[in-house]
Amino acid sequence: MNLQNWPSVEGRYKIGNKNSSIAVCTNASIDEIEVDLNKVAIIGKCVTENLGIEKIIQNIVSNPSIRYLVLCGRESKGHFVSQAIEALKKNGTDSEKRIIGAKGNLPHLRNIDEKLIERFREQITIINMVGETNSEKIEEVVDKLLKTKPEEFTAETIKIKKMPEITAKPTHWIQDPNGYFVISIDEQRKKIIAEHYKKGKINKKIVSDNAKEICDTIAQLHLVGDFEQTLEHSMYLGRELKKAEIALRENLDFEQDKELKIEKLKKEKKPTDKYGWFD
């Protein structure tokens, strides 16, 4: 079995012994759960019952050695990932690729073929430890599963068709005929300031403590011109305003069109956010 290029799709996970029969899904837990990587094929998080589960399915069916999927860790806020996986194993999907019996608003698996879904259901046995974050207890279950020596899964390795990658490249910047923005932060007031200039004169001054409100206001006032680079300029404003928001929140120096100096943040690494919203 050639597993040189496995796993098939990207995600936030760690690879262990590719020939192990065990995969571990930690739900929204990320750094607090650690197991011996020699014992498991893969361990990683999943916070959504659609795209996240699709990735799990693809990485499992492309490795026939995996026979167990251990579900553990904290549930992600507003989602029911583990319940959806168990419903998928039990019921499959309907004609619209919705997981039958799954809770939540998003349990649709529209990006993968029905053949992969049925292979996943046939291949794995689910071990439900949802809510458990104690690494030792999880590894105890892993050890017991390793001793069971599951029946060999004789199906062929499924090759996952990968989406072609597009190499990103910049465009030649064109001046917006409707004017330009000067973005700064007022540290005393704890505000972001976006000034719009038209024909060299200030036209609007928008103030907020977050990037989203300023972006929304710029859109409502139609301050970005309607020309061939409208989208590029809108994305640029979003990037710069978010940088300003981060600088304001973290007490960093902000200068438009310059990178933030984040050495201080790296040295004072903060713990992962409560629900681990990364995909």
Residue pairs with C-beta under 8 A, 6 or more apart in sequence:
1 19
1 64
1 65
1 157
2 157
3 18
3 19
3 63
3 65
3 157
6 18
6 59
6 62
6 63
7 13
7 15
7 42
7 59
7 62
7 63
8 58
8 59
8 62
8 159
8 160
8 162
9 55
9 58
9 59
9 160
9 162
10 55
11 44
11 55
11 59
11 279
12 30
12 44
12 45
12 278
12 279
13 42
13 43
13 44
13 45
13 59
14 37
14 42
14 43
14 44
15 37
15 41
15 42
16 36
16 37
16 38
16 39
16 40
16 41
16 42
16 43
17 37
17 38
17 39
17 40
17 41
18 41
18 63
18 65
19 41
19 65
20 38
20 39
20 40
20 41
20 65
20 66
20 146
21 41
21 65
21 66
21 67
21 68
21 145
21 146
21 150
22 39
22 40
22 41
22 66
22 67
22 68
22 70
22 142
22 145
22 146
23 40
23 41
23 42
23 43
23 56
23 59
23 60
23 66
23 68
23 69
23 70
23 124
24 33
24 35
24 40
24 42
24 43
24 44
24 69
24 70
24 72
24 138
24 142
25 43
25 44
25 45
25 46
25 56
25 69
25 70
25 71
25 72
25 73
25 81
25 82
25 85
26 33
26 43
26 44
26 45
26 46
26 72
26 73
27 45
27 46
27 47
27 71
27 72
27 73
27 74
27 75
27 76
27 81
27 82
27 130
28 45
28 47
28 73
28 74
28 75
28 76
28 77
28 275
28 276
29 45
29 72
29 73
29 74
29 133
29 276
30 45
30 272
30 276
30 278
31 271
31 272
32 133
32 135
33 43
33 72
33 73
33 133
33 135
33 138
34 135
35 43
35 135
35 138
35 139
35 142
36 139
36 142
37 43
39 139
39 142
39 143
39 146
40 142
41 63
41 65
41 66
42 59
42 66
45 73
45 276
45 278
46 52
46 53
46 55
46 56
46 76
46 81
47 76
47 79
47 81
47 275
47 276
47 277
47 278
47 279
48 76
48 79
48 81
48 106
48 279
49 79
49 80
49 81
49 84
49 99
49 102
49 104
49 106
49 107
50 106
50 107
50 108
50 109
50 110
51 111
51 279
52 81
52 279
53 81
53 84
53 85
53 88
53 99
53 107
53 109
54 109
54 111
54 112
56 69
56 85
57 109
57 112
57 116
57 117
57 120
58 112
58 116
58 160
60 66
60 69
60 120
60 123
60 124
61 116
61 119
61 120
61 123
61 158
61 160
62 157
62 158
62 159
62 160
63 157
64 123
64 153
64 154
64 155
64 156
64 157
65 153
66 123
66 124
67 123
67 124
67 125
67 150
67 153
68 124
68 125
68 126
68 127
68 145
68 150
69 85
69 124
69 125
69 126
69 127
70 127
70 129
70 138
70 141
70 142
70 145
71 82
71 85
71 86
71 126
71 127
71 128
71 129
71 130
72 129
72 130
72 131
72 132
72 133
72 138
73 130
73 131
73 132
73 133
74 131
74 133
74 275
75 81
75 82
75 130
75 131
76 275
76 276
76 277
77 274
77 275
78 104
79 104
79 106
80 102
80 103
80 104
80 107
82 128
82 130
83 102
83 103
84 99
84 102
84 103
84 104
84 107
85 126
86 126
86 128
87 99
87 100
87 101
87 102
87 107
88 99
88 102
88 109
88 117
88 120
88 121
89 121
89 124
89 126
90 101
91 99
91 100
91 101
92 99
92 100
92 117
92 118
92 121
93 99
93 100
93 109
93 114
93 117
94 100
96 108
97 108
97 109
97 110
97 114
98 107
98 108
98 109
99 107
99 108
99 109
109 117
115 158
116 158
116 160
119 155
119 158
122 155
123 153
123 155
125 150
127 141
127 145
129 137
129 138
129 141
132 138
171 229
171 232
173 229
173 232
174 227
174 228
174 229
176 224
176 225
176 227
176 229
176 233
177 225
177 227
178 198
178 223
178 224
178 225
178 226
178 227
179 196
179 197
179 198
179 199
179 203
179 223
179 225
180 196
180 197
181 194
181 195
181 196
181 197
181 218
181 223
181 237
181 240
182 194
182 195
182 197
182 256
183 192
183 193
183 194
183 195
183 237
183 240
183 241
183 244
183 256
184 192
184 193
184 195
184 244
184 254
184 256
185 191
185 192
185 193
185 244
185 247
185 248
185 254
186 192
186 193
186 207
187 248
187 251
190 209
190 248
191 207
191 208
191 209
191 248
192 207
192 208
192 209
192 210
192 211
192 214
192 241
192 244
192 245
192 248
193 205
193 206
193 207
194 205
194 206
194 207
194 214
194 218
194 237
194 241
195 202
195 204
195 205
195 206
196 202
196 203
196 204
196 205
196 206
196 218
196 223
197 203
203 223
204 221
204 223
206 214
206 217
206 218
208 214
208 217
209 245
209 248
210 245
211 238
211 241
211 242
211 244
211 245
214 241
215 237
215 238
215 241
218 224
218 237
219 234
224 230
224 233
224 234
224 237
225 233
240 256
240 257
243 254
243 260
244 254
246 252
246 260
247 253
247 254
247 260
248 254
250 262
250 264
250 265
252 260
252 261
252 262
252 264
252 265
253 260
253 261
254 260
